[in-house]
Amino acid sequence: MTDNKSLRVAVIQQPAWPDKNKSLAETERLLQALVREAKPDLVLLQELHCTQYFCQTEDTSLFDLAEPLDGPSGQRLSRMAKDSNVVLVGSLFEKRAPGVFHNTAVVYDRDGSFCGSYRKMHIPDDPGFYEKFYFTPGDAEKLNGDSGFTPINTSIGKLGVLVCWDQWYPEAARLMALAGADLLLYPTAIGWDPNDTEAEQSRQKGAWTLIQRSHAVANHLPVIVANRVGHELDPSEHSDGIQFWGGSFITGPQGDILVEADAHSAQYLYADIELERTEYLRRIWPYFRDRRIDAYAGLTKRFLKD
């Protein structure tokens, strides 16, 4: 980890297209502009940023979009990290083996070297978000004995990378924090049904922001969130598609929003965070000390009142 406890962290929010080259070219354009202006240490990209969000429909031909971790998209992200001298967190539709596919976050260090990956653990299956058709959940325990909720070591610190639907689960954030994460990062693809009322849209987005801010508060960790923007059609034409709501943001370790993006623009944002503030806060708000770990067995049950 760097000796400098202050980090400049950044988020890129963008639309995406079926053409991977077009989507990644937009990522690269925004990254280059961001680096020229701010020289960040860390940059987070949104979930499945290489293509449109293809999970609106179930189509076996779309498995052709998947790549191994060291495939063309991974190699391009590695070059972006090296050329920009940043720790870069990207997102891939991973082909692990025939019939085994994952929604995977990938992390590259400043020199372009591969630091590690995180396979999305919580997989939704809802209208417009048919992810269980495409993605196998990440392994609860890896071959080396690590938990599926294990931070990824980089030159700037330990990154607690989680993905989209994971962001609604306090258990995931807490396990990353207990494993020593210095930051929590959430690459995301979430949006509105265009037919929802304005009031319902406001409630949904407010809840989304609030739950992630709460992870910062409960664990005294900065939280970095990247979401996509733009309207994406449903290829099956069974719905009116998804209006992705943007709203990417960065919080400090008390849930204070440092910067926040709008709901429609391709843009980048950045903020400076002080990592040593985590220890300061945990000394005066000692949640970890006072946890009743002897009383939480019920958390491993599906439901307690049957």
C-alpha positions in Angstrom: 0.0 0.0 0.0 1.2 3.5 -0.7 2.7 5.5 2.2 0.5 8.5 1.2 -2.7 8.2 3.2 -4.5 10.6 0.9 -5.9 9.2 -2.3 -7.6 10.8 -5.2 -10.4 8.4 -6.3 -12.5 8.8 -9.4 -15.6 7.4 -11.2 -16.5 7.2 -14.9 -20.2 7.2 -15.8 -21.1 6.6 -19.4 -23.6 5.0 -21.8 -22.6 1.8 -23.5 -23.3 0.1 -26.9 -23.5 -3.4 -28.2 -20.2 -2.8 -29.9 -17.4 -3.3 -27.4 -14.9 -1.2 -29.3 -17.3 1.8 -29.2 -18.1 1.4 -25.5 -14.4 1.0 -24.6 -13.4 3.9 -26.8 -15.8 6.1 -24.8 -14.3 4.8 -21.6 -10.8 5.6 -22.9 -11.8 9.1 -24.0 -13.2 9.9 -20.5 -10.3 8.3 -18.8 -7.8 10.4 -20.7 -9.6 13.6 -20.0 -9.9 12.6 -16.3 -6.2 11.9 -16.0 -5.2 15.2 -17.7 -7.4 17.2 -15.3 -7.0 15.3 -12.0 -4.3 12.6 -12.1 -6.3 10.2 -9.9 -4.9 7.2 -8.1 -7.9 5.0 -8.6 -10.6 4.9 -11.2 -13.8 2.9 -11.0 -15.9 1.9 -14.1 -19.5 0.8 -14.1 -20.8 -2.7 -14.3 -20.6 -4.5 -17.7 -19.3 -1.3 -19.3 -18.0 -3.0 -22.4 -21.5 -3.6 -23.9 -25.1 -2.6 -23.4 -26.8 -4.2 -20.4 -27.8 -7.4 -22.3 -29.7 -9.1 -19.4 -33.0 -7.5 -20.3 -33.8 -10.6 -22.3 -32.8 -14.3 -22.2 -30.9 -15.1 -25.4 -28.3 -17.9 -25.6 -26.5 -16.2 -28.5 -25.5 -13.5 -26.0 -23.1 -15.9 -24.3 -20.8 -15.1 -27.2 -20.1 -11.8 -25.6 -18.3 -13.5 -22.7 -14.5 -13.6 -22.6 -11.8 -15.1 -20.3 -10.3 -12.7 -17.9 -7.2 -12.3 -20.1 -9.2 -11.8 -23.3 -9.2 -8.7 -25.5 -11.3 -6.5 -23.2 -9.1 -7.4 -20.2 -6.0 -6.7 -22.1 -7.3 -3.3 -23.2 -8.2 -2.4 -19.6 -4.7 -3.4 -18.5 -3.2 -1.1 -21.1 -5.5 1.7 -20.0 -4.3 1.3 -16.4 -0.7 1.4 -17.4 -1.0 4.3 -19.9 -2.9 6.3 -17.3 -0.8 5.3 -14.3 -4.0 4.5 -12.3 -5.4 1.5 -10.4 -8.3 0.7 -12.7 -11.4 -1.3 -11.7 -13.3 -2.6 -14.7 -16.1 -5.2 -15.3 -16.3 -8.2 -17.6 -18.8 -10.8 -18.7 -16.4 -13.7 -17.9 -16.3 -17.1 -19.5 -14.8 -19.3 -16.8 -15.5 -22.6 -18.5 -18.1 -24.0 -21.0 -21.5 -23.3 -19.3 -19.9 -21.3 -16.4 -20.1 -17.6 -16.8 -19.7 -14.8 -14.3 -20.3 -11.1 -13.8 -16.8 -10.2 -12.8 -15.0 -7.1 -11.6 -11.3 -6.9 -12.5 -8.6 -4.8 -11.0 -5.4 -3.7 -12.7 -2.5 -1.8 -11.0 -0.7 1.3 -12.2 1.8 -0.8 -14.2 -1.1 -2.7 -15.9 -0.5 -5.9 -13.9 -3.6 -7.9 -12.9 -4.3 -7.6 -9.2 -7.3 -9.9 -8.9 -11.0 -10.3 -9.6 -14.3 -10.4 -7.8 -17.2 -12.5 -9.1 -20.7 -11.0 -8.3 -22.2 -13.0 -5.4 -25.8 -11.9 -5.3 -27.5 -12.5 -8.7 -30.9 -10.9 -9.4 -33.7 -12.4 -11.5 -36.4 -9.8 -12.1 -38.2 -8.3 -15.1 -35.5 -6.6 -17.2 -32.7 -8.0 -15.0 -32.6 -11.7 -16.0 -29.1 -12.2 -14.6 -29.5 -15.7 -13.3 -29.9 -16.9 -16.9 -26.3 -15.6 -17.6 -24.3 -15.5 -14.4 -23.1 -18.2 -11.9 -22.7 -16.6 -8.4 -19.2 -16.2 -7.2 -17.8 -19.0 -5.0 -18.5 -18.6 -1.3 -15.0 -20.0 -0.6 -12.2 -20.0 -3.1 -9.7 -22.8 -3.7 -7.1 -21.0 -1.6 -9.5 -20.7 1.3 -10.3 -17.1 0.9 -13.9 -16.0 1.2 -15.8 -14.8 -1.8 -15.8 -11.4 0.0 -12.1 -10.9 0.0 -10.5 -7.5 -0.7 -8.1 -7.2 -3.6 -4.6 -6.0 -2.8 -3.2 -3.1 -4.9 -0.4 -0.6 -4.6 -2.8 2.0 -3.1 -4.6 -0.3 -0.6 -7.1 -3.2 -0.2 -10.2 -2.7 -2.4 -13.5 -4.2 -1.2 -15.0 -4.6 -4.7 -18.7 -5.7 -4.9 -21.1 -5.5 -7.8 -24.5 -3.9 -8.2 -27.1 -6.2 -6.5 -24.4 -6.8 -3.8 -24.8 -3.2 -2.8 -28.2 -3.9 -1.1 -26.7 -6.4 1.3 -25.1 -5.1 4.5 -23.6 -8.5 5.1 -21.4 -8.2 2.0 -20.1 -4.8 2.9 -19.4 -5.9 6.5 -17.5 -9.0 5.4 -15.3 -6.9 3.1 -14.6 -4.5 6.0 -13.8 -7.3 8.4 -11.4 -8.7 5.9 -9.5 -5.4 5.9 -10.9 -3.4 3.0 -9.7 0.2 2.9 -12.5 1.2 0.5 -15.8 -0.2 -0.8 -16.4 0.0 -4.5 -19.7 -0.8 -6.4 -19.7 -0.9 -10.2 -23.4 -0.8 -11.0 -26.1 -1.0 -13.8 -29.4 0.1 -12.4 -32.2 2.2 -13.8 -35.9 2.9 -14.0 -38.8 1.4 -15.8 -39.7 4.4 -18.0 -43.3 3.8 -17.0 -42.7 4.4 -13.3 -44.1 7.6 -11.9 -41.7 10.4 -11.1 -42.4 9.9 -7.4 -41.6 6.2 -7.6 -38.4 6.9 -9.5 -37.3 9.4 -6.8 -38.0 6.8 -4.1 -36.0 4.1 -5.9 -33.0 6.2 -6.5 -33.1 7.7 -3.0 -33.1 4.2 -1.5 -30.2 3.2 -3.7 -28.1 6.1 -2.6 -29.1 5.7 1.1 -28.2 2.0 1.4 -24.7 2.6 0.0 -24.1 5.6 2.2 -25.2 3.4 5.2 -22.4 0.9 4.3 -19.9 3.8 4.7 -21.4 4.8 8.0 -21.6 1.2 9.4 -18.0 0.3 8.4 -16.3 3.7 8.5 -15.1 3.2 4.9 -15.2 5.5 1.9 -17.7 4.2 -0.8 -17.3 4.7 -4.5 -20.2 4.0 -6.9 -20.3 4.0 -10.7 -23.5 3.6 -12.6 -24.3 3.9 -16.3 -26.6 6.4 -18.1 -28.9 6.4 -21.1 -32.0 4.6 -22.3 -31.4 1.0 -23.5 -34.1 -0.8 -25.5 -35.3 -4.2 -24.6 -34.3 -6.4 -27.6 -37.3 -8.7 -27.0 -39.6 -5.7 -27.1 -41.5 -7.1 -24.1 -40.9 -3.9 -22.2 -40.0 -0.3 -22.8 -36.4 -0.9 -21.8 -34.4 0.6 -18.9 -33.6 4.3 -18.3 -30.3 4.0 -16.4 -30.2 6.8 -13.8 -26.5 7.6 -13.4 -26.1 9.3 -10.1 -22.6 7.9 -9.5 -21.1 9.2 -6.3 -18.2 9.1 -3.8 -18.7 9.3 -0.1 -16.4 9.7 2.9 -16.4 7.2 5.7 -19.4 8.8 7.4 -21.6 8.6 4.4 -21.0 12.2 3.5 -21.4 12.6 -0.3 -18.2 14.3 -1.6 -19.3 14.4 -5.3 -22.3 13.1 -7.2 -23.0 12.8 -11.0 -26.2 13.8 -12.7 -28.8 11.3 -14.1 -28.0 11.6 -17.8 -24.5 12.7 -18.7 -21.4 10.8 -19.7 -18.9 12.3 -17.2 -16.2 11.7 -14.6 -16.0 12.8 -11.0 -13.3 12.7 -8.4 -12.6 13.4 -4.8 -9.7 13.2 -2.3 -10.1 10.9 0.6 -8.1 10.4 3.8 -7.6 6.8 4.6 -6.4 7.4 8.2 -9.9 8.8 9.0 -11.2 5.2 9.2 -9.1 4.4 12.2 -9.9 7.8 13.9 -13.7 7.1 13.5 -13.4 3.5 14.7 -11.7 4.7 17.9 -14.6 6.9 18.8 -17.5 4.9 17.3 -16.3 1.4 18.0 -18.9 -0.7 16.2 -16.4 -3.5 15.6 -15.5 -3.7 19.3 -19.2 -3.9 20.4 -20.4 -6.4 17.8 -22.2 -9.4 19.5 -20.6 -12.1 17.3 -21.9 -14.7 19.8 -25.5 -13.7 19.0 -25.6 -13.6 15.2 -26.0 -17.2 14.3 -29.4 -16.4 12.9 -27.8 -14.5 10.0 -26.9 -17.8 8.4 -30.5 -18.9 8.2 -32.8 -18.1 5.3 -35.6 -16.9 7.6 -36.1 -17.4 11.3 -39.9 -17.4 11.7 -41.2 -20.5 9.9 
